[in-house]
């Protein structure tokens, strides 16, 4: 069973066991639900409350009502089981793209090495010992083939990145 990284517990909030999570996960609405199981330090916990505060996701867990109980979680990563995300067979997560071959007009243009999310989400492509960036927003990616592990990029992206 594969665990998917959702965010990092960066701090506690208040004295009643609430935790502050920094997350840019693309399916946060599916993860941060009451009753959802999350994984911290290879242990499963159930979300008791959820809210947003500034740019943080705030949760409390069942059985944790005091700041002293959640202080050991500070700095740890938060995961969910991939099977809990209810992804369709043709859906994918950003992390699934890492390692895929990038093709422009059927010509190999490197491998996806990393990505960043946010307002200007980019794929980081390694090609001939250089890193190129392809925006995820816009019209640059034509298709993603999960079976072949290939990303077909439109010709217009070639002019953008070279």
N, CA, C and O of each residue as an XYZ file, in Angstrom:
648
protein
N       0.849     -1.183      0.000
C       0.000      0.000      0.000
C       0.887      1.237      0.000
O       1.753      1.386      0.863
N       0.678      2.101     -0.945
C       1.523      3.261     -1.121
C       0.962      4.467     -0.364
O      -0.230      4.769     -0.435
N       1.854      5.148      0.360
C       1.474      6.371      1.054
C       1.857      7.570      0.197
O       2.889      7.565     -0.474
N       1.019      8.589      0.229
C       1.224      9.795     -0.559
C       1.465     10.961      0.382
O       0.703     11.180      1.324
N       2.538     11.714      0.118
C       2.874     12.885      0.925
C       1.831     13.980      0.714
O       1.497     14.334     -0.416
N       1.320     14.510      1.839
C       0.292     15.547      1.782
C       0.829     16.885      2.270
O       0.483     17.928      1.715
N       1.664     16.870      3.296
C       2.187     18.107      3.833
C       3.058     17.846      5.041
O       3.337     16.702      5.402
N       3.485     18.949      5.663
C       4.365     18.872      6.819
C       3.709     19.571      8.005
O       3.136     20.652      7.870
N       3.803     18.939      9.158
C       3.297     19.556     10.390
C       4.366     20.536     10.847
O       5.438     20.132     11.297
N       4.071     21.813     10.731
C       5.092     22.826     11.001
C       5.020     23.378     12.413
O       5.988     23.952     12.912
N       3.862     23.204     13.063
C       3.743     23.737     14.422
C       2.426     23.275     15.039
O       1.595     22.634     14.396
N       2.275     23.623     16.293
C       0.995     23.424     16.962
C       0.286     24.771     16.989
O       0.869     25.800     16.647
N      -0.974     24.750     17.399
C      -1.736     26.002     17.472
C      -2.656     25.910     18.688
O      -3.491     25.009     18.775
N      -2.503     26.814     19.591
C      -3.327     26.801     20.796
C      -2.900     25.696     21.745
O      -1.824     25.116     21.601
N      -3.758     25.411     22.719
C      -3.403     24.429     23.750
C      -4.250     23.159     23.681
O      -4.098     22.265     24.513
N      -5.148     23.076     22.684
C      -6.080     21.943     22.632
C      -5.693     20.881     21.603
O      -6.545     20.101     21.178
N      -4.428     20.838     21.199
C      -3.959     19.771     20.331
C      -4.121     20.016     18.842
O      -4.044     19.077     18.050
N      -4.345     21.259     18.452
C      -4.476     21.555     17.025
C      -3.086     21.671     16.402
O      -2.159     22.204     17.012
N      -2.962     21.159     15.168
C      -1.684     21.188     14.462
C      -1.797     22.019     13.191
O      -2.819     22.018     12.505
N      -0.717     22.723     12.905
C      -0.639     23.597     11.737
C       0.130     22.855     10.642
O       1.279     22.461     10.842
N      -0.508     22.670      9.491
C       0.093     21.901      8.402
C       0.311     22.800      7.193
O      -0.575     23.551      6.786
N       1.500     22.705      6.633
C       1.822     23.416      5.401
C       1.705     22.423      4.258
O       2.469     21.461      4.182
N       0.735     22.662      3.359
C       0.462     21.702      2.296
C       0.088     22.420      1.011
O      -0.686     23.377      1.012
N       0.653     21.934     -0.078
C       0.231     22.404     -1.395
C      -0.262     21.219     -2.229
O      -0.237     21.254     -3.459
N      -0.702     20.188     -1.543
C      -1.189     18.972     -2.192
C      -2.399     19.302     -3.059
O      -3.286     20.046     -2.640
N      -2.433     18.748     -4.265
C      -3.485     19.119     -5.216
C      -4.871     18.604     -4.870
O      -5.861     19.126     -5.383
N      -4.969     17.596     -4.014
C      -6.279     17.047     -3.652
C      -6.591     17.282     -2.168
O      -7.160     16.414     -1.507
N      -6.228     18.423     -1.663
C      -6.454     18.718     -0.240
C      -7.910     18.571      0.170
O      -8.201     18.149      1.289
N      -8.817     18.914     -0.720
C     -10.243     18.814     -0.387
C     -10.668     17.375     -0.112
O     -11.600     17.135      0.655
N      -9.988     16.426     -0.734
C     -10.285     15.015     -0.493
C      -9.597     14.482      0.759
O     -10.064     13.516      1.363
N      -8.508     15.096      1.143
C      -7.716     14.606      2.283
C      -8.230     15.152      3.604
O      -8.481     14.392      4.540
N      -8.384     16.444      3.682
C      -8.734     17.082      4.946
C     -10.243     17.075      5.165
O     -10.921     18.095      5.038
N     -10.739     15.890      5.499
C     -12.149     15.701      5.805
C     -12.262     15.072      7.177
O     -11.394     14.306      7.596
N     -13.327     15.398      7.868
C     -13.560     14.783      9.169
C     -13.694     13.273      8.995
O     -14.396     12.803      8.100
N     -13.026     12.531      9.843
C     -13.072     11.077      9.777
C     -12.060     10.441      8.846
O     -11.945      9.216      8.809
N     -11.317     11.251      8.087
C     -10.299     10.729      7.159
C      -9.110     10.208      7.955
O      -8.707     10.811      8.950
N      -8.557      9.099      7.520
C      -7.361      8.537      8.142
C      -6.123      9.177      7.521
O      -5.986      9.232      6.299
N      -5.225      9.660      8.375
C      -3.942     10.205      7.940
C      -2.832      9.404      8.618
O      -3.053      8.732      9.625
N      -1.650      9.491      8.048
C      -0.514      8.730      8.563
C       0.588      9.700      8.968
O       1.012     10.551      8.187
N       1.041      9.549     10.212
C       2.148     10.333     10.738
C       3.113      9.349     11.381
O       2.730      8.573     12.255
N       4.358      9.385     10.947
C       5.371      8.506     11.532
C       4.939      7.031     11.478
O       5.116      6.289     12.444
N       4.377      6.622     10.347
C       3.900      5.251     10.099
C       2.775      4.794     11.019
O       2.541      3.593     11.154
N       2.087      5.716     11.645
C       0.926      5.396     12.476
C      -0.300      6.082     11.898
O      -0.221      7.203     11.396
N      -1.432      5.398     11.975
C      -2.674      5.950     11.434
C      -3.452      6.685     12.515
O      -3.544      6.236     13.657
N      -4.013      7.837     12.122
C      -4.826      8.669     13.006
C      -6.047      9.137     12.225
O      -6.037      9.148     10.994
N      -7.086      9.518     12.935
C      -8.316      9.986     12.300
C      -8.495     11.476     12.581
O      -8.351     11.932     13.715
N      -8.811     12.220     11.527
C      -9.018     13.664     11.669
C     -10.325     13.910     12.420
O     -11.385     13.418     12.034
N     -10.224     14.679     13.496
C     -11.397     15.034     14.298
C     -11.963     16.380     13.878
O     -13.179     16.529     13.756
N     -11.085     17.377     13.653
C     -11.539     18.688     13.184
C     -10.599     19.180     12.091
O      -9.438     18.779     12.011
N     -11.137     20.059     11.255
C     -10.341     20.663     10.192
C     -10.836     22.081      9.952
O     -12.034     22.363      9.998
N      -9.885     22.956      9.696
C     -10.184     24.325      9.277
C      -8.941     24.898      8.613
O      -7.855     24.331      8.727
N      -9.098     26.018      7.920
C      -7.939     26.712      7.371
C      -7.699     27.963      8.203
O      -8.630     28.553      8.752
N      -6.446     28.350      8.285
C      -6.063     29.555      9.009
C      -4.871     30.150      8.278
O      -3.795     29.553      8.242
N      -5.067     31.334      7.691
C      -4.064     31.969      6.836
C      -3.716     30.985      5.726
O      -4.621     30.536      5.022
N      -2.453     30.631      5.536
C      -2.115     29.687      4.463
C      -1.844     28.285      5.004
O      -1.129     27.505      4.375
N      -2.404     27.965      6.152
C      -2.200     26.660      6.784
C      -3.496     25.861      6.846
O      -4.594     26.416      6.894
N      -3.334     24.547      6.845
C      -4.440     23.641      7.119
C      -4.298     23.234      8.574
O      -3.219     22.825      9.003
N      -5.371     23.343      9.331
C      -5.337     23.087     10.774
C      -6.190     21.855     11.068
O      -7.355     21.784     10.677
N      -5.585     20.874     11.773
C      -6.338     19.672     12.124
C      -6.134     19.313     13.588
O      -5.128     19.666     14.202
N      -7.106     18.608     14.123
C      -6.921     17.891     15.381
C      -7.226     16.428     15.085
O      -7.952     16.109     14.143
N      -6.663     15.550     15.898
C      -6.826     14.118     15.707
C      -7.622     13.524     16.850
O      -7.567     14.009     17.980
N      -8.359     12.474     16.549
C      -9.125     11.790     17.591
C      -8.174     11.287     18.680
O      -7.137     10.691     18.388
N      -8.544     11.535     19.934
C      -7.745     11.071     21.060
C      -6.654     12.034     21.497
O      -5.942     11.760     22.463
N      -6.509     13.165     20.797
C      -5.486     14.153     21.141
C      -6.179     15.468     21.472
O      -6.766     16.102     20.595
N      -6.110     15.876     22.734
C      -6.833     17.073     23.194
C      -5.933     18.100     23.853
O      -6.416     19.085     24.411
N      -4.625     17.876     23.794
C      -3.706     18.721     24.546
C      -2.455     18.986     23.707
O      -1.990     18.110     22.978
N      -1.926     20.180     23.816
C      -0.730     20.548     23.057
C       0.429     19.596     23.343
O       1.203     19.280     22.439
N       0.557     19.141     24.574
C       1.667     18.264     24.927
C       1.591     16.915     24.228
O       2.616     16.260     24.038
N       0.407     16.496     23.848
C       0.247     15.232     23.133
C       0.694     15.337     21.675
O       1.142     14.347     21.095
N       0.579     16.519     21.080
C       0.897     16.664     19.655
C       2.254     17.320     19.399
O       2.707     17.346     18.255
N       2.905     17.841     20.416
C       4.231     18.445     20.228
C       5.225     17.492     19.559
O       6.027     17.954     18.747
N       5.218     16.182     19.857
C       6.162     15.281     19.175
C       5.940     15.178     17.662
O       6.831     14.719     16.947
N       4.780     15.592     17.162
C       4.495     15.534     15.728
C       5.097     16.712     14.964
O       5.186     16.675     13.736
N       5.506     17.747     15.676
C       6.036     18.947     15.035
C       7.261     18.578     14.192
O       8.196     17.938     14.673
N       7.230     19.000     12.918
C       8.318     18.730     11.995
C       8.161     17.439     11.204
O       8.967     17.163     10.315
N       7.139     16.644     11.508
C       6.935     15.379     10.800
C       6.065     15.574      9.563
O       5.310     16.541      9.460
N       6.185     14.648      8.640
C       5.391     14.680      7.413
C       4.060     13.974      7.617
O       3.944     13.058      8.432
N       3.064     14.412      6.866
C       1.716     13.859      6.914
C       1.443     13.153      5.591
O       1.705     13.701      4.521
N       0.912     11.927      5.670
C       0.630     11.119      4.489
C      -0.804     10.602      4.533
O      -1.453     10.621      5.579
N      -1.285     10.142      3.387
C      -2.533      9.392      3.295
C      -2.256      8.181      2.417
O      -1.297      8.162      1.646
N      -3.111      7.172      2.546
C      -2.998      6.015      1.669
C      -3.512      6.410      0.294
O      -4.559      7.045      0.165
N      -2.774      6.033     -0.711
C      -3.179      6.339     -2.085
C      -4.565      5.769     -2.377
O      -5.361      6.401     -3.072
N      -4.854      4.591     -1.857
C      -6.146      3.952     -2.106
C      -7.307      4.748     -1.511
O      -8.442      4.600     -1.962
N      -7.048      5.581     -0.518
C      -8.097      6.401      0.090
C      -8.462      7.620     -0.755
O      -9.456      8.289     -0.473
N      -7.678      7.916     -1.779
C      -7.923      9.113     -2.592
C      -8.969      8.911     -3.673
O      -9.394      9.886     -4.294
N      -9.394      7.698     -3.916
C     -10.422      7.399     -4.924
C     -10.089      7.984     -6.289
O     -10.926      8.632     -6.916
N      -8.868      7.752     -6.743
C      -8.452      8.238     -8.059
C      -9.021      7.337     -9.147
O      -9.051      6.115     -9.000
N      -9.467      7.944    -10.230
C      -9.910      7.177    -11.386
C      -8.674      6.564    -12.067
O      -7.549      6.993    -11.809
N      -8.878      5.589    -12.912
C      -7.751      4.885    -13.526
C      -6.862      5.805    -14.362
O      -5.667      5.544    -14.503
N      -7.427      6.875    -14.917
C      -6.623      7.790    -15.726
C      -6.199      9.046    -14.962
O      -5.591      9.945    -15.543
N      -6.510      9.116    -13.674
C      -6.067     10.238    -12.842
C      -4.652      9.980    -12.342
O      -4.234      8.831    -12.203
N      -3.934     11.038    -12.078
C      -2.584     10.908    -11.553
C      -2.283     12.073    -10.620
O      -2.948     13.109    -10.650
N      -1.282     11.880     -9.808
C      -0.794     12.921     -8.914
C       0.490     13.493     -9.504
O       1.125     12.861    -10.348
N       0.863     14.665     -9.069
C       2.084     15.293     -9.559
C       3.287     14.375     -9.355
O       4.143     14.278    -10.235
N       3.362     13.714     -8.229
C       4.514     12.860     -7.950
C       4.587     11.668     -8.898
O       5.656     11.077     -9.056
N       3.473     11.301     -9.531
C       3.472     10.210    -10.502
C       4.250     10.581    -11.770
O       4.696      9.698    -12.503
N       4.413     11.868    -12.027
C       5.076     12.322    -13.246
C       6.597     12.207    -13.159
O       7.272     12.171    -14.188
N       7.136     12.149    -11.958
C       8.592     12.060    -11.789
C       9.089     10.754    -12.409
O       8.557      9.676    -12.141
N      10.110     10.879    -13.234
C      10.690      9.725    -13.906
C      10.102      9.447    -15.277
O      10.613      8.598    -16.007
N       9.032     10.151    -15.640
C       8.424      9.923    -16.956
C       9.271     10.564    -18.054
O       9.938     11.578    -17.850
N       9.216      9.932    -19.222
C       9.902     10.441    -20.397
C       9.059     11.571    -20.994
O       7.833     11.480    -21.049
N       9.725     12.628    -21.437
C       9.042     13.757    -22.062
C       9.321     13.718    -23.561
O      10.476     13.644    -23.983
N       8.269     13.768    -24.353
C       8.392     13.743    -25.803
C       7.831     15.023    -26.398
O       6.761     15.492    -26.010
N       8.576     15.581    -27.351
C       8.081     16.715    -28.132
C       8.128     16.267    -29.582
O       9.202     15.974    -30.107
N       6.965     16.209    -30.239
C       6.834     15.716    -31.608
C       7.493     14.340    -31.744
O       8.254     14.100    -32.681
N       7.193     13.441    -30.800
C       7.705     12.065    -30.784
C       9.217     11.976    -30.564
O       9.778     10.882    -30.615
N       9.880     13.098    -30.323
C      11.324     13.111    -30.067
C      11.552     13.194    -28.555
O      10.913     13.987    -27.864
N      12.467     12.369    -28.055
C      12.767     12.349    -26.627
C      13.334     13.703    -26.200
O      14.287     14.211    -26.790
N      12.730     14.268    -25.168
C      13.221     15.542    -24.658
C      13.558     15.450    -23.171
O      13.475     16.452    -22.460
N      13.929     14.290    -22.701
C      14.401     14.190    -21.336
C      13.433     13.490    -20.405
O      12.467     12.855    -20.828
N      13.727     13.629    -19.119
C      13.003     12.945    -18.056
C      12.542     13.979    -17.025
O      13.263     14.929    -16.722
N      11.339     13.784    -16.493
C      10.850     14.652    -15.420
C      11.633     14.316    -14.153
O      11.602     13.178    -13.685
N      12.328     15.296    -13.605
C      13.132     15.097    -12.398
C      12.431     15.610    -11.149
O      12.632     15.081    -10.055
N      11.611     16.639    -11.313
C      10.951     17.232    -10.149
C       9.813     18.118    -10.647
O       9.556     18.196    -11.848
N       9.148     18.771     -9.732
C       8.072     19.696    -10.054
C       7.941     20.670     -8.896
O       8.421     20.413     -7.792
N       7.304     21.758     -9.154
C       6.886     22.638     -8.070
C       5.447     23.029     -8.313
O       5.006     23.179     -9.452
N       4.724     23.193     -7.215
C       3.309     23.574     -7.299
C       3.177     25.027     -6.925
O       4.135     25.672     -6.499
N       1.997     25.518     -7.089
C       1.735     26.898     -6.720
C       1.111     27.635     -7.876
O       0.538     27.041     -8.789
N       1.237     28.934     -7.814
C       0.629     29.774     -8.836
C       1.229     29.489    -10.217
O       0.526     29.523    -11.228
N       2.530     29.208    -10.246
C       3.207     28.901    -11.501
C       3.810     27.500    -11.424
O       5.027     27.348    -11.320
N       2.966     26.490    -11.473
C       3.422     25.106    -11.375
C       4.254     24.732    -12.591
O       3.880     25.018    -13.729
N       5.395     24.085    -12.331
C       6.329     23.731    -13.393
C       6.807     22.302    -13.246
O       6.977     21.801    -12.135
N       7.026     21.641    -14.398
C       7.740     20.374    -14.421
C       9.208     20.699    -14.662
O       9.525     21.547    -15.497
N      10.103     20.036    -13.945
C      11.539     20.218    -14.121
C      12.021     19.050    -14.981
O      11.958     17.897    -14.556
N      12.499     19.347    -16.177
C      12.899     18.332    -17.143
C      14.413     18.337    -17.281
O      15.014     19.383    -17.531
N      15.030     17.172    -17.120
C      16.466     17.029    -17.309
C      16.713     16.549    -18.737
O      16.219     15.499    -19.146
N      17.495     17.344    -19.497
C      17.796     17.018    -20.888
C      19.198     17.501    -21.206
O      19.489     18.690    -21.080
N      20.067     16.595    -21.616
C      21.449     16.907    -21.980
C      22.145     17.721    -20.893
O      22.716     18.779    -21.158
N      22.088     17.213    -19.682
C      22.752     17.815    -18.512
C      22.277     19.235    -18.188
O      22.991     19.990    -17.528
N      21.091     19.598    -18.644
C      20.494     20.887    -18.307
C      19.103     20.637    -17.758
O      18.515     19.582    -17.996
N      18.579     21.601    -17.028
C      17.213     21.530    -16.511
C      16.361     22.549    -17.265
O      16.709     23.726    -17.362
N      15.248     22.073    -17.791
C      14.287     22.922    -18.480
C      12.980     22.878    -17.693
O      12.734     21.936    -16.940
N      12.158     23.887    -17.869
C      10.908     23.993    -17.127
C       9.736     24.096    -18.094
O       9.753     24.885    -19.038
N       8.727     23.286    -17.837
C       7.514     23.329    -18.651
C       6.355     23.689    -17.733
O       6.107     22.991    -16.750
N       5.645     24.767    -18.038
C       4.502     25.155    -17.209
C       3.374     24.128    -17.295
O       3.093     23.581    -18.362
N       2.748     23.883    -16.174
C       1.600     22.972    -16.161
C       0.321     23.703    -16.539
O      -0.626     23.100    -17.044
N       0.303     24.999    -16.293
C      -0.851     25.787    -16.715
C      -0.624     26.203    -18.157
O       0.512     26.353    -18.608
N      -1.685     26.380    -18.845
C      -1.567     26.742    -20.247
C      -1.790     25.514    -21.103
O      -2.346     24.511    -20.655
N      -1.353     25.613    -22.316
C      -1.676     24.614    -23.330
C      -0.465     23.793    -23.751
O      -0.395     23.371    -24.906
N       0.489     23.552    -22.859
C       1.748     22.953    -23.283
C       1.758     21.422    -23.242
O       2.409     20.789    -24.073
N       1.059     20.835    -22.302
C       1.048     19.380    -22.195
C      -0.138     18.838    -22.975
O      -1.291     19.182    -22.714
N       0.174     17.987    -23.934
C      -0.859     17.413    -24.781
C      -1.512     16.199    -24.125
O      -2.737     16.073    -24.103
N      -0.666     15.297    -23.585
C      -1.224     14.100    -22.954
C      -0.209     13.475    -22.004
O       0.998     13.691    -22.111
N      -0.747     12.690    -21.070
C       0.066     11.924    -20.133
C      -0.363     10.472    -20.273
O      -1.534     10.140    -20.090
N       0.591      9.615    -20.599
C       0.314      8.192    -20.744
C       0.933      7.468    -19.556
O       2.147      7.272    -19.498
N       0.087      7.074    -18.612
C       0.572      6.441    -17.388
C       1.168      5.067    -17.663
O       2.141      4.683    -17.013
N       0.613      4.322    -18.603
C       1.115      2.983    -18.908
C       2.508      3.028    -19.520
O       3.390      2.269    -19.120
N       2.705      3.915    -20.488
C       4.005      4.029    -21.149
C       4.977      4.905    -20.370
O       6.168      4.951    -20.678
N       4.464      5.597    -19.364
C       5.259      6.551    -18.576
C       5.862      7.625    -19.482
O       7.064      7.885    -19.460
N       4.980      8.240    -20.283
C       5.394      9.275    -21.216
C       4.473     10.489    -21.122
O       3.271     10.371    -20.882
N       5.073     11.649    -21.319
C       4.329     12.903    -21.384
C       4.573     13.498    -22.761
O       5.717     13.754    -23.137
N       3.517     13.716    -23.503
C       3.629     14.320    -24.824
C       3.387     15.821    -24.672
O       2.335     16.257    -24.205
N       4.387     16.591    -25.077
C       4.331     18.038    -24.953
C       4.143     18.636    -26.342
O       4.733     18.164    -27.314
N       3.329     19.666    -26.430
C       3.053     20.301    -27.722
C       4.294     21.005    -28.261
O       5.179     21.407    -27.506
N       4.337     21.141    -29.555
C       5.462     21.784    -30.238
C       5.680     23.208    -29.719
O       6.816     23.675    -29.640
N       4.599     23.888    -29.369
C       4.723     25.276    -28.899
C       5.567     25.378    -27.629
O       6.140     26.431    -27.352
N       5.648     24.294    -26.856
C       6.466     24.316    -25.650
C       7.941     24.321    -25.976
O       8.748     24.839    -25.204
N       8.302     23.749    -27.110
C       9.719     23.693    -27.511
C      10.290     25.104    -27.685
O      11.406     25.390    -27.250
N       9.528     25.958    -28.310
C       9.981     27.342    -28.474
C      10.049     28.062    -27.135
O      10.880     28.945    -26.927
N       9.173     27.674    -26.247
C       9.119     28.311    -24.919
C      10.345     27.964    -24.086
O      10.881     28.818    -23.379
N      10.790     26.712    -24.167
C      11.833     26.274    -23.243
C      13.233     26.258    -23.853
O      14.210     26.180    -23.109
N      13.363     26.327    -25.155
C      14.701     26.303    -25.762
C      15.138     27.676    -26.208
O      16.237     27.832    -26.739
